[in-house]
């Protein structure tokens, strides 16, 4: 999704995924937050679909 590791590290999505991995968030709350982000609809849908298939 990102062109480089630093781009991913500095992203809001990267921060949310780190929180999910560490147990500070859950997938449902991240998806709910992403639904409110001001992104093109297709980008938002792509992120949400990715979140739904992640297995930890």
HTML snippet that shows the backbone in 3Dmol.js (N, CA, C, O; Angstrom):
<script src="https://3Dmol.org/build/3Dmol-min.js"></script>
<div id="view" style="width:600px;height:400px;position:relative"></div>
<script>
const pdb = `
ATOM      1  N   UNK A   1       0.810  -1.198   0.000  1.00  0.00           N
ATOM      2  CA  UNK A   1       0.000   0.000   0.000  1.00  0.00           C
ATOM      3  C   UNK A   1       0.853   1.261   0.000  1.00  0.00           C
ATOM      4  O   UNK A   1       0.419   2.300  -0.499  1.00  0.00           O
ATOM      5  N   UNK A   2       2.040   1.184   0.544  1.00  0.00           N
ATOM      6  CA  UNK A   2       2.892   2.367   0.662  1.00  0.00           C
ATOM      7  C   UNK A   2       4.128   2.208  -0.206  1.00  0.00           C
ATOM      8  O   UNK A   2       4.584   1.094  -0.462  1.00  0.00           O
ATOM      9  N   UNK A   3       4.661   3.334  -0.654  1.00  0.00           N
ATOM     10  CA  UNK A   3       5.826   3.296  -1.544  1.00  0.00           C
ATOM     11  C   UNK A   3       7.130   3.051  -0.790  1.00  0.00           C
ATOM     12  O   UNK A   3       8.139   2.689  -1.396  1.00  0.00           O
ATOM     13  N   UNK A   4       7.115   3.247   0.520  1.00  0.00           N
ATOM     14  CA  UNK A   4       8.330   3.014   1.304  1.00  0.00           C
ATOM     15  C   UNK A   4       7.966   2.718   2.760  1.00  0.00           C
ATOM     16  O   UNK A   4       6.863   3.016   3.217  1.00  0.00           O
ATOM     17  N   UNK A   5       8.911   2.131   3.464  1.00  0.00           N
ATOM     18  CA  UNK A   5       8.721   1.841   4.895  1.00  0.00           C
ATOM     19  C   UNK A   5       8.491   3.137   5.686  1.00  0.00           C
ATOM     20  O   UNK A   5       7.585   3.176   6.518  1.00  0.00           O
ATOM     21  N   UNK A   6       9.278   4.201   5.457  1.00  0.00           N
ATOM     22  CA  UNK A   6       9.020   5.442   6.205  1.00  0.00           C
ATOM     23  C   UNK A   6       7.616   6.010   5.967  1.00  0.00           C
ATOM     24  O   UNK A   6       7.005   6.564   6.881  1.00  0.00           O
ATOM     25  N   UNK A   7       7.106   5.872   4.735  1.00  0.00           N
ATOM     26  CA  UNK A   7       5.738   6.335   4.468  1.00  0.00           C
ATOM     27  C   UNK A   7       4.739   5.559   5.312  1.00  0.00           C
ATOM     28  O   UNK A   7       3.814   6.140   5.880  1.00  0.00           O
ATOM     29  N   UNK A   8       4.924   4.252   5.395  1.00  0.00           N
ATOM     30  CA  UNK A   8       4.028   3.424   6.178  1.00  0.00           C
ATOM     31  C   UNK A   8       4.167   3.748   7.667  1.00  0.00           C
ATOM     32  O   UNK A   8       3.169   3.880   8.376  1.00  0.00           O
ATOM     33  N   UNK A   9       5.411   3.877   8.132  1.00  0.00           N
ATOM     34  CA  UNK A   9       5.644   4.158   9.553  1.00  0.00           C
ATOM     35  C   UNK A   9       5.004   5.456  10.005  1.00  0.00           C
ATOM     36  O   UNK A   9       4.570   5.569  11.151  1.00  0.00           O
ATOM     37  N   UNK A  10       4.940   6.450   9.103  1.00  0.00           N
ATOM     38  CA  UNK A  10       4.368   7.743   9.461  1.00  0.00           C
ATOM     39  C   UNK A  10       2.887   7.868   9.208  1.00  0.00           C
ATOM     40  O   UNK A  10       2.323   8.952   9.354  1.00  0.00           O
ATOM     41  N   UNK A  11       2.239   6.768   8.828  1.00  0.00           N
ATOM     42  CA  UNK A  11       0.823   6.840   8.471  1.00  0.00           C
ATOM     43  C   UNK A  11      -0.087   6.589   9.672  1.00  0.00           C
ATOM     44  O   UNK A  11       0.286   5.912  10.630  1.00  0.00           O
ATOM     45  N   UNK A  12      -1.271   7.149   9.592  1.00  0.00           N
ATOM     46  CA  UNK A  12      -2.279   6.894  10.617  1.00  0.00           C
ATOM     47  C   UNK A  12      -2.662   5.424  10.613  1.00  0.00           C
ATOM     48  O   UNK A  12      -2.828   4.821  11.673  1.00  0.00           O
ATOM     49  N   UNK A  13      -2.804   4.845   9.427  1.00  0.00           N
ATOM     50  CA  UNK A  13      -3.153   3.428   9.348  1.00  0.00           C
ATOM     51  C   UNK A  13      -2.073   2.565   9.992  1.00  0.00           C
ATOM     52  O   UNK A  13      -2.383   1.613  10.709  1.00  0.00           O
ATOM     53  N   UNK A  14      -0.818   2.890   9.743  1.00  0.00           N
ATOM     54  CA  UNK A  14       0.272   2.147  10.371  1.00  0.00           C
ATOM     55  C   UNK A  14       0.192   2.210  11.887  1.00  0.00           C
ATOM     56  O   UNK A  14       0.406   1.209  12.571  1.00  0.00           O
ATOM     57  N   UNK A  15      -0.118   3.392  12.408  1.00  0.00           N
ATOM     58  CA  UNK A  15      -0.252   3.554  13.862  1.00  0.00           C
ATOM     59  C   UNK A  15      -1.406   2.711  14.396  1.00  0.00           C
ATOM     60  O   UNK A  15      -1.288   2.082  15.448  1.00  0.00           O
ATOM     61  N   UNK A  16      -2.526   2.700  13.666  1.00  0.00           N
ATOM     62  CA  UNK A  16      -3.677   1.912  14.130  1.00  0.00           C
ATOM     63  C   UNK A  16      -3.369   0.415  14.100  1.00  0.00           C
ATOM     64  O   UNK A  16      -3.767  -0.324  15.001  1.00  0.00           O
ATOM     65  N   UNK A  17      -2.657  -0.029  13.059  1.00  0.00           N
ATOM     66  CA  UNK A  17      -2.306  -1.444  12.969  1.00  0.00           C
ATOM     67  C   UNK A  17      -1.336  -1.843  14.082  1.00  0.00           C
ATOM     68  O   UNK A  17      -1.422  -2.950  14.613  1.00  0.00           O
ATOM     69  N   UNK A  18      -0.418  -0.949  14.433  1.00  0.00           N
ATOM     70  CA  UNK A  18       0.468  -1.231  15.568  1.00  0.00           C
ATOM     71  C   UNK A  18      -0.342  -1.359  16.852  1.00  0.00           C
ATOM     72  O   UNK A  18      -0.089  -2.250  17.664  1.00  0.00           O
ATOM     73  N   UNK A  19      -1.310  -0.474  17.035  1.00  0.00           N
ATOM     74  CA  UNK A  19      -2.172  -0.563  18.211  1.00  0.00           C
ATOM     75  C   UNK A  19      -2.965  -1.855  18.234  1.00  0.00           C
ATOM     76  O   UNK A  19      -3.150  -2.455  19.293  1.00  0.00           O
ATOM     77  N   UNK A  20      -3.431  -2.283  17.080  1.00  0.00           N
ATOM     78  CA  UNK A  20      -4.157  -3.552  16.979  1.00  0.00           C
ATOM     79  C   UNK A  20      -3.247  -4.720  17.350  1.00  0.00           C
ATOM     80  O   UNK A  20      -3.645  -5.607  18.106  1.00  0.00           O
ATOM     81  N   UNK A  21      -2.034  -4.719  16.822  1.00  0.00           N
ATOM     82  CA  UNK A  21      -1.088  -5.801  17.097  1.00  0.00           C
ATOM     83  C   UNK A  21      -0.717  -5.877  18.569  1.00  0.00           C
ATOM     84  O   UNK A  21      -0.461  -6.962  19.091  1.00  0.00           O
ATOM     85  N   UNK A  22      -0.687  -4.738  19.235  1.00  0.00           N
ATOM     86  CA  UNK A  22      -0.310  -4.691  20.644  1.00  0.00           C
ATOM     87  C   UNK A  22      -1.509  -4.822  21.590  1.00  0.00           C
ATOM     88  O   UNK A  22      -1.337  -4.839  22.809  1.00  0.00           O
ATOM     89  N   UNK A  23      -2.713  -4.914  21.037  1.00  0.00           N
ATOM     90  CA  UNK A  23      -3.892  -5.103  21.875  1.00  0.00           C
ATOM     91  C   UNK A  23      -4.528  -3.824  22.386  1.00  0.00           C
ATOM     92  O   UNK A  23      -5.369  -3.875  23.284  1.00  0.00           O
ATOM     93  N   UNK A  24      -4.148  -2.677  21.837  1.00  0.00           N
ATOM     94  CA  UNK A  24      -4.711  -1.406  22.281  1.00  0.00           C
ATOM     95  C   UNK A  24      -5.919  -0.976  21.464  1.00  0.00           C
ATOM     96  O   UNK A  24      -6.540   0.044  21.762  1.00  0.00           O
ATOM     97  N   UNK A  25      -6.249  -1.736  20.449  1.00  0.00           N
ATOM     98  CA  UNK A  25      -7.388  -1.427  19.586  1.00  0.00           C
ATOM     99  C   UNK A  25      -7.961  -2.745  19.088  1.00  0.00           C
ATOM    100  O   UNK A  25      -7.351  -3.802  19.250  1.00  0.00           O
ATOM    101  N   UNK A  26      -9.129  -2.669  18.486  1.00  0.00           N
ATOM    102  CA  UNK A  26      -9.684  -3.861  17.853  1.00  0.00           C
ATOM    103  C   UNK A  26     -10.050  -3.520  16.413  1.00  0.00           C
ATOM    104  O   UNK A  26     -10.209  -2.355  16.050  1.00  0.00           O
ATOM    105  N   UNK A  27     -10.177  -4.557  15.615  1.00  0.00           N
ATOM    106  CA  UNK A  27     -10.424  -4.371  14.191  1.00  0.00           C
ATOM    107  C   UNK A  27     -11.684  -3.546  13.935  1.00  0.00           C
ATOM    108  O   UNK A  27     -11.686  -2.677  13.063  1.00  0.00           O
ATOM    109  N   UNK A  28     -12.740  -3.806  14.675  1.00  0.00           N
ATOM    110  CA  UNK A  28     -14.007  -3.087  14.469  1.00  0.00           C
ATOM    111  C   UNK A  28     -13.852  -1.588  14.680  1.00  0.00           C
ATOM    112  O   UNK A  28     -14.392  -0.789  13.915  1.00  0.00           O
ATOM    113  N   UNK A  29     -13.118  -1.209  15.715  1.00  0.00           N
ATOM    114  CA  UNK A  29     -12.947   0.226  15.978  1.00  0.00           C
ATOM    115  C   UNK A  29     -12.100   0.890  14.899  1.00  0.00           C
ATOM    116  O   UNK A  29     -12.337   2.047  14.555  1.00  0.00           O
ATOM    117  N   UNK A  30     -11.117   0.172  14.362  1.00  0.00           N
ATOM    118  CA  UNK A  30     -10.292   0.742  13.298  1.00  0.00           C
ATOM    119  C   UNK A  30     -11.116   0.894  12.026  1.00  0.00           C
ATOM    120  O   UNK A  30     -11.036   1.923  11.354  1.00  0.00           O
ATOM    121  N   UNK A  31     -11.904  -0.119  11.691  1.00  0.00           N
ATOM    122  CA  UNK A  31     -12.762  -0.035  10.504  1.00  0.00           C
ATOM    123  C   UNK A  31     -13.740   1.124  10.645  1.00  0.00           C
ATOM    124  O   UNK A  31     -13.964   1.873   9.694  1.00  0.00           O
ATOM    125  N   UNK A  32     -14.314   1.269  11.816  1.00  0.00           N
ATOM    126  CA  UNK A  32     -15.252   2.370  12.059  1.00  0.00           C
ATOM    127  C   UNK A  32     -14.557   3.724  11.871  1.00  0.00           C
ATOM    128  O   UNK A  32     -15.133   4.652  11.302  1.00  0.00           O
ATOM    129  N   UNK A  33     -13.320   3.823  12.353  1.00  0.00           N
ATOM    130  CA  UNK A  33     -12.576   5.074  12.183  1.00  0.00           C
ATOM    131  C   UNK A  33     -12.278   5.333  10.704  1.00  0.00           C
ATOM    132  O   UNK A  33     -12.455   6.452  10.223  1.00  0.00           O
ATOM    133  N   UNK A  34     -11.829   4.314   9.990  1.00  0.00           N
ATOM    134  CA  UNK A  34     -11.494   4.458   8.568  1.00  0.00           C
ATOM    135  C   UNK A  34     -12.720   4.902   7.772  1.00  0.00           C
ATOM    136  O   UNK A  34     -12.594   5.683   6.829  1.00  0.00           O
ATOM    137  N   UNK A  35     -13.889   4.417   8.140  1.00  0.00           N
ATOM    138  CA  UNK A  35     -15.113   4.810   7.434  1.00  0.00           C
ATOM    139  C   UNK A  35     -15.341   6.315   7.484  1.00  0.00           C
ATOM    140  O   UNK A  35     -16.015   6.864   6.612  1.00  0.00           O
ATOM    141  N   UNK A  36     -14.794   6.990   8.487  1.00  0.00           N
ATOM    142  CA  UNK A  36     -14.948   8.431   8.619  1.00  0.00           C
ATOM    143  C   UNK A  36     -13.820   9.254   8.016  1.00  0.00           C
ATOM    144  O   UNK A  36     -13.895  10.482   7.990  1.00  0.00           O
ATOM    145  N   UNK A  37     -12.771   8.590   7.529  1.00  0.00           N
ATOM    146  CA  UNK A  37     -11.648   9.309   6.941  1.00  0.00           C
ATOM    147  C   UNK A  37     -12.052   9.946   5.622  1.00  0.00           C
ATOM    148  O   UNK A  37     -12.829   9.375   4.856  1.00  0.00           O
ATOM    149  N   UNK A  38     -11.525  11.124   5.366  1.00  0.00           N
ATOM    150  CA  UNK A  38     -11.793  11.826   4.107  1.00  0.00           C
ATOM    151  C   UNK A  38     -10.833  11.313   3.039  1.00  0.00           C
ATOM    152  O   UNK A  38      -9.789  11.909   2.770  1.00  0.00           O
ATOM    153  N   UNK A  39     -11.218  10.193   2.442  1.00  0.00           N
ATOM    154  CA  UNK A  39     -10.458   9.550   1.371  1.00  0.00           C
ATOM    155  C   UNK A  39     -11.398   9.283   0.215  1.00  0.00           C
ATOM    156  O   UNK A  39     -12.616   9.252   0.396  1.00  0.00           O
ATOM    157  N   UNK A  40     -10.845   9.088  -0.974  1.00  0.00           N
ATOM    158  CA  UNK A  40     -11.705   8.634  -2.068  1.00  0.00           C
ATOM    159  C   UNK A  40     -12.370   7.306  -1.669  1.00  0.00           C
ATOM    160  O   UNK A  40     -11.755   6.467  -1.010  1.00  0.00           O
ATOM    161  N   UNK A  41     -13.597   7.136  -2.068  1.00  0.00           N
ATOM    162  CA  UNK A  41     -14.382   5.959  -1.668  1.00  0.00           C
ATOM    163  C   UNK A  41     -13.652   4.649  -1.962  1.00  0.00           C
ATOM    164  O   UNK A  41     -13.638   3.751  -1.120  1.00  0.00           O
ATOM    165  N   UNK A  42     -13.052   4.527  -3.132  1.00  0.00           N
ATOM    166  CA  UNK A  42     -12.363   3.279  -3.485  1.00  0.00           C
ATOM    167  C   UNK A  42     -11.173   3.009  -2.573  1.00  0.00           C
ATOM    168  O   UNK A  42     -10.923   1.860  -2.210  1.00  0.00           O
ATOM    169  N   UNK A  43     -10.447   4.036  -2.204  1.00  0.00           N
ATOM    170  CA  UNK A  43      -9.312   3.877  -1.295  1.00  0.00           C
ATOM    171  C   UNK A  43      -9.791   3.426   0.079  1.00  0.00           C
ATOM    172  O   UNK A  43      -9.214   2.518   0.677  1.00  0.00           O
ATOM    173  N   UNK A  44     -10.839   4.059   0.573  1.00  0.00           N
ATOM    174  CA  UNK A  44     -11.405   3.691   1.872  1.00  0.00           C
ATOM    175  C   UNK A  44     -11.875   2.237   1.846  1.00  0.00           C
ATOM    176  O   UNK A  44     -11.617   1.489   2.788  1.00  0.00           O
ATOM    177  N   UNK A  45     -12.560   1.833   0.779  1.00  0.00           N
ATOM    178  CA  UNK A  45     -13.028   0.452   0.664  1.00  0.00           C
ATOM    179  C   UNK A  45     -11.865  -0.530   0.601  1.00  0.00           C
ATOM    180  O   UNK A  45     -11.935  -1.615   1.178  1.00  0.00           O
ATOM    181  N   UNK A  46     -10.798  -0.154  -0.096  1.00  0.00           N
ATOM    182  CA  UNK A  46      -9.626  -1.033  -0.198  1.00  0.00           C
ATOM    183  C   UNK A  46      -8.988  -1.243   1.173  1.00  0.00           C
ATOM    184  O   UNK A  46      -8.602  -2.362   1.513  1.00  0.00           O
ATOM    185  N   UNK A  47      -8.877  -0.184   1.954  1.00  0.00           N
ATOM    186  CA  UNK A  47      -8.310  -0.293   3.296  1.00  0.00           C
ATOM    187  C   UNK A  47      -9.193  -1.170   4.176  1.00  0.00           C
ATOM    188  O   UNK A  47      -8.689  -2.028   4.900  1.00  0.00           O
ATOM    189  N   UNK A  48     -10.496  -0.960   4.119  1.00  0.00           N
ATOM    190  CA  UNK A  48     -11.416  -1.741   4.948  1.00  0.00           C
ATOM    191  C   UNK A  48     -11.368  -3.220   4.566  1.00  0.00           C
ATOM    192  O   UNK A  48     -11.374  -4.083   5.444  1.00  0.00           O
ATOM    193  N   UNK A  49     -11.322  -3.516   3.287  1.00  0.00           N
ATOM    194  CA  UNK A  49     -11.233  -4.917   2.859  1.00  0.00           C
ATOM    195  C   UNK A  49      -9.936  -5.548   3.340  1.00  0.00           C
ATOM    196  O   UNK A  49      -9.927  -6.709   3.747  1.00  0.00           O
ATOM    197  N   UNK A  50      -8.838  -4.794   3.299  1.00  0.00           N
ATOM    198  CA  UNK A  50      -7.557  -5.300   3.799  1.00  0.00           C
ATOM    199  C   UNK A  50      -7.658  -5.595   5.293  1.00  0.00           C
ATOM    200  O   UNK A  50      -7.175  -6.625   5.763  1.00  0.00           O
ATOM    201  N   UNK A  51      -8.287  -4.687   6.033  1.00  0.00           N
ATOM    202  CA  UNK A  51      -8.417  -4.893   7.479  1.00  0.00           C
ATOM    203  C   UNK A  51      -9.233  -6.142   7.802  1.00  0.00           C
ATOM    204  O   UNK A  51      -8.970  -6.821   8.795  1.00  0.00           O
ATOM    205  N   UNK A  52     -10.213  -6.440   6.971  1.00  0.00           N
ATOM    206  CA  UNK A  52     -11.080  -7.590   7.238  1.00  0.00           C
ATOM    207  C   UNK A  52     -10.373  -8.928   7.045  1.00  0.00           C
ATOM    208  O   UNK A  52     -10.795  -9.931   7.620  1.00  0.00           O
ATOM    209  N   UNK A  53      -9.308  -8.964   6.251  1.00  0.00           N
ATOM    210  CA  UNK A  53      -8.639 -10.241   5.987  1.00  0.00           C
ATOM    211  C   UNK A  53      -7.342 -10.434   6.762  1.00  0.00           C
ATOM    212  O   UNK A  53      -6.738 -11.504   6.688  1.00  0.00           O
ATOM    213  N   UNK A  54      -6.904  -9.422   7.502  1.00  0.00           N
ATOM    214  CA  UNK A  54      -5.679  -9.567   8.294  1.00  0.00           C
ATOM    215  C   UNK A  54      -5.894 -10.633   9.368  1.00  0.00           C
ATOM    216  O   UNK A  54      -6.908 -10.642  10.068  1.00  0.00           O
ATOM    217  N   UNK A  55      -4.927 -11.516   9.477  1.00  0.00           N
ATOM    218  CA  UNK A  55      -4.959 -12.549  10.532  1.00  0.00           C
ATOM    219  C   UNK A  55      -3.754 -12.339  11.432  1.00  0.00           C
ATOM    220  O   UNK A  55      -2.619 -12.288  10.959  1.00  0.00           O
ATOM    221  N   UNK A  56      -4.000 -12.218  12.723  1.00  0.00           N
ATOM    222  CA  UNK A  56      -2.898 -11.982  13.671  1.00  0.00           C
ATOM    223  C   UNK A  56      -2.557 -13.234  14.386  1.00  0.00           C
ATOM    224  O   UNK A  56      -1.655 -13.240  15.225  1.00  0.00           O
TER     225      UNK A  56
END
`;
const viewer = $3Dmol.createViewer("view");
viewer.addModel(pdb, "pdb");
viewer.setStyle({}, {cartoon: {color: "spectrum"}});
viewer.zoomTo();
viewer.render();
</script>
